[in-house]
Amino acid sequence: MIDVEYGFYTYYRRYTLYLTWLLCEITNVKLLRRRLILNFVYDKLKNSSRQPVWTVMWSRCEEQNFGKEAVSSMGSLDGKAAIVTGGATGIGRAVALGLAREGADVAIFDIRDAADTVKEVKSSGRRGEALKVDVTKKGEVVASVDRVASDFGRLDILVNNAGIYPASPFLETSEEEMDTVFAVNLKGPFLCTQAALKHMVSRQYGRIINVSSAQALIGFAIQAHYTATKGGIAAVTRALAAEFGPLGITVNAITPGLTTTETVVNYFPSELLATIEKRMALNRLGVAEDYAGIVAFLASDAASYITGAVIPVDGGMATCFAMAPEA
Ligand SMILES: NC(=O)c1ccc[n+]([C@@H]2O[C@H](COP(=O)([O-])OP(=O)(O)OC[C@H]3O[C@@H](n4cnc5c(N)ncnc54)[C@H](O)[C@@H]3O)[C@@H](O)[C@H]2O)c1
């Protein structure tokens, strides 16, 4: 006997995804955008009640190679709760969406309005909160961390991403600018981590991921203050890993290379970006989405034996002297 309803759902789902892929092909949608679109459709279809049908369809998609790079949802963070600082834009936003895609509820701490990021977190079926928090203000940080832990019922993941990176020649760097850079990039992660650890230590579980910089590993002119903070946070990562590892909490860092976030594109001279791009081993500057996967991985149980690691995620910027072979 033919199961009419079963047949309907099979074709509905198969062709919804196929049509999405086809539209992306026809309109030549870039890979990153395609990943977001396919993720969205994937989530919608996955949440339907006919899981076996979906599974069959998904393996067909994989055979045709249009799911492979575009969708990487493993659901590895299902039921986890995360805070991402500086998630209104740039790398923090991409990281927040990556955590949500993997199943985490995500709160954003930012001095800017993060409603847009939170809207996208919610559209992937997770809980999201945008809190106006200046990470340099202890009172705001502690109250907000406590509120998130209470609203989400737990706190598993903290991503210390908020940061500023002004450039000025060393001899002309004002005391005020030094203080501000140290406050946002170093004191901020200290305060957020202290507040978050209170909730993690009691449960003997936690994942802290610090966003350092390739500049923690290489010298870079006219940003000595920034470099000091990013080298500092890499060192703090190892110190805290040693102190809190015995309590079931891992602490790791990533060191992004130069990444074309809005702030970088607006404030860095385009000639400088082009010069640096030429000497990147992977022949391109980073995009914010390059960091979503590694952060989600470090936050997951798959990374439970990794702590104190400072991982270069920089297209080879800090580790390679790139020379393109002669054409
Ligand atoms: N973009 C790069 O090339 C690059 C390279 C290496 C490392 N990083 C690091 O990655 C992180 C994010 O960089 P990005 O390029 O996405 O920056 P961005 O300017 O796009 O985003 C930074 C976010 O942090 C927020 N923020 C700033 N001060 C804050 C404060 N006091 N309290 C709360 N939020 C605050 C901003 O409002 C903004 O939303 C930074 O720590 C940066 O140092 C960036």
The ligand as a Tripos MOL2 file, in Angstrom:
@<TRIPOS>MOLECULE
LIG
   44    48     1     0     0
SMALL
NO_CHARGES

@<TRIPOS>ATOM
      1 N1         40.1660   41.3820   12.5070 N.am      1 LIG1
      2 C1         41.4160   40.9710   12.6140 C.2       1 LIG1
      3 O1         42.2360   41.1060   11.6860 O.2       1 LIG1
      4 C2         41.8870   40.3190   13.8670 C.ar      1 LIG1
      5 C3         43.1030   39.6310   13.8350 C.ar      1 LIG1
      6 C4         43.5530   39.0170   15.0000 C.ar      1 LIG1
      7 C5         42.7990   39.0870   16.1510 C.ar      1 LIG1
      8 N2         41.6190   39.7670   16.1520 N.ar      1 LIG1
      9 C6         40.8970   39.8450   17.4110 C.3       1 LIG1
     10 O2         39.5960   39.3270   17.2110 O.3       1 LIG1
     11 C7         38.6710   40.0090   18.0530 C.3       1 LIG1
     12 C8         37.5320   40.5360   17.2040 C.3       1 LIG1
     13 O3         38.0480   41.3510   16.1660 O.3       1 LIG1
     14 P1         37.0980   41.9420   15.0270 P.3       1 LIG1
     15 O4         37.9420   42.2860   13.8850 O.co2     1 LIG1
     16 O5         35.9260   41.0550   14.8440 O.co2     1 LIG1
     17 O6         36.6430   43.3050   15.7200 O.3       1 LIG1
     18 P2         35.2950   44.1400   15.5560 P.3       1 LIG1
     19 O7         35.6730   45.5630   15.7870 O.co2     1 LIG1
     20 O8         34.5970   43.7840   14.2940 O.co2     1 LIG1
     21 O9         34.4050   43.6010   16.7550 O.3       1 LIG1
     22 C9         34.7830   43.8050   18.0690 C.3       1 LIG1
     23 C10        33.5390   43.8630   18.9060 C.3       1 LIG1
     24 O10        33.9500   44.0790   20.2760 O.3       1 LIG1
     25 C11        33.0800   45.0540   20.8390 C.3       1 LIG1
     26 N3         33.7240   45.7640   21.9380 N.ar      1 LIG1
     27 C12        34.7440   46.6610   21.8790 C.ar      1 LIG1
     28 N4         35.0260   47.1200   23.1100 N.ar      1 LIG1
     29 C13        34.1820   46.4900   23.9690 C.ar      1 LIG1
     30 C14        33.9750   46.5570   25.3670 C.ar      1 LIG1
     31 N5         34.6970   47.3860   26.1370 N.pl3     1 LIG1
     32 N6         33.0260   45.7750   25.9120 N.ar      1 LIG1
     33 C15        32.2660   44.9510   25.1430 C.ar      1 LIG1
     34 N7         32.4010   44.8640   23.8120 N.ar      1 LIG1
     35 C16        33.3470   45.6250   23.2260 C.ar      1 LIG1
     36 C17        32.7680   46.0010   19.6730 C.3       1 LIG1
     37 O11        31.6030   46.7750   19.9260 O.3       1 LIG1
     38 C18        32.6210   45.0350   18.5240 C.3       1 LIG1
     39 O12        31.2980   44.5840   18.3800 O.3       1 LIG1
     40 C19        39.4580   41.0970   18.7570 C.3       1 LIG1
     41 O13        39.8360   40.6510   20.0400 O.3       1 LIG1
     42 C20        40.6750   41.2630   17.8810 C.3       1 LIG1
     43 O14        41.7890   41.7400   18.5980 O.3       1 LIG1
     44 C21        41.1540   40.3790   15.0340 C.ar      1 LIG1
@<TRIPOS>BOND
     1     1     2 1
     2     2     3 2
     3     2     4 1
     4     4     5 ar
     5     4    44 ar
     6     5     6 ar
     7     6     7 ar
     8     7     8 ar
     9     8     9 1
    10     8    44 ar
    11     9    10 1
    12     9    42 1
    13    10    11 1
    14    11    12 1
    15    11    40 1
    16    12    13 1
    17    13    14 1
    18    14    15 2
    19    14    16 1
    20    14    17 1
    21    17    18 1
    22    18    19 2
    23    18    20 1
    24    18    21 1
    25    21    22 1
    26    22    23 1
    27    23    24 1
    28    23    38 1
    29    24    25 1
    30    25    26 1
    31    25    36 1
    32    26    27 ar
    33    26    35 ar
    34    27    28 ar
    35    28    29 ar
    36    29    30 ar
    37    29    35 ar
    38    30    31 1
    39    30    32 ar
    40    32    33 ar
    41    33    34 ar
    42    34    35 ar
    43    36    37 1
    44    36    38 1
    45    38    39 1
    46    40    41 1
    47    40    42 1
    48    42    43 1
@<TRIPOS>SUBSTRUCTURE
     1 LIG1         1 GROUP 0 **** ****
